[in-house]
Amino acid sequence: MDVEKYRNFIDNYDNEEVLGKYFENKMSVINEYKSKSKEGTNQKSNRIRRFEILKELIK
C-alpha cells in the first residue's frame, strides 16, 4: 500500500537503521532526499528531485 510506505518513510525519517529495514535497497536515494531537503530548498530542481524520490519510494 502506497500510504503505508510513505508513512514508514516519514515516521522513521531520522532512524536510518529502521529505514534500512523498510527500504532495503533505497538508502542511497533516501540519503539524496535528505541532502536535497537541507540544501537549496527553494531551488525548483531540488523540489522536483525530492518529489521523484518520493514517487520511487512509494511505488
C-alpha positions as CSV (number, residue, x, y, z in Angstrom):
1,M,0.0,0.0,0.0
2,D,1.4,3.4,-1.0
3,V,0.2,5.2,2.1
4,E,1.9,2.7,4.3
5,K,5.2,3.0,2.6
6,Y,5.0,6.8,2.8
7,R,4.1,6.5,6.5
8,N,7.1,4.2,7.1
9,F,9.4,6.8,5.5
10,I,8.0,9.8,7.4
11,D,7.8,8.0,10.8
12,N,11.3,6.7,10.6
13,Y,13.0,9.6,8.7
14,D,15.6,10.1,11.4
15,N,16.3,6.4,12.1
16,E,18.4,5.1,9.3
17,E,18.5,1.6,10.8
18,V,14.7,1.2,10.7
19,L,14.6,2.9,7.2
20,G,17.1,0.4,6.0
21,K,14.7,-2.4,7.0
22,Y,11.7,-0.9,5.2
23,F,13.7,0.4,2.2
24,E,16.5,-2.1,1.9
25,N,17.9,-1.1,-1.4
26,K,16.9,2.5,-1.4
27,M,19.2,4.1,1.2
28,S,21.2,5.9,-1.4
29,V,18.2,7.7,-2.7
30,I,16.9,8.4,0.8
31,N,20.2,10.0,1.6
32,E,20.0,12.0,-1.6
33,Y,16.5,13.1,-0.5
34,K,17.8,14.2,2.9
35,S,20.6,16.1,1.3
36,K,18.2,17.9,-1.1
37,S,15.9,18.7,1.9
38,K,18.7,20.5,3.7
39,E,20.3,22.5,0.8
40,G,18.6,24.8,-1.6
41,T,15.0,24.1,-0.5
42,N,13.9,27.0,-2.7
43,Q,15.5,25.6,-5.8
44,K,13.0,24.1,-8.2
45,S,15.4,21.3,-9.3
46,N,15.8,20.1,-5.7
47,R,12.0,20.1,-5.2
48,I,11.4,18.2,-8.4
49,R,14.1,15.6,-7.5
50,R,12.7,15.2,-3.9
51,F,9.3,14.5,-5.5
52,E,10.8,12.0,-7.9
53,I,12.5,10.2,-5.0
54,L,9.2,10.1,-3.0
55,K,7.4,8.5,-6.0
56,E,10.2,5.9,-6.3
57,L,10.0,5.0,-2.6
58,I,6.2,4.5,-2.5
59,K,5.9,2.5,-5.7
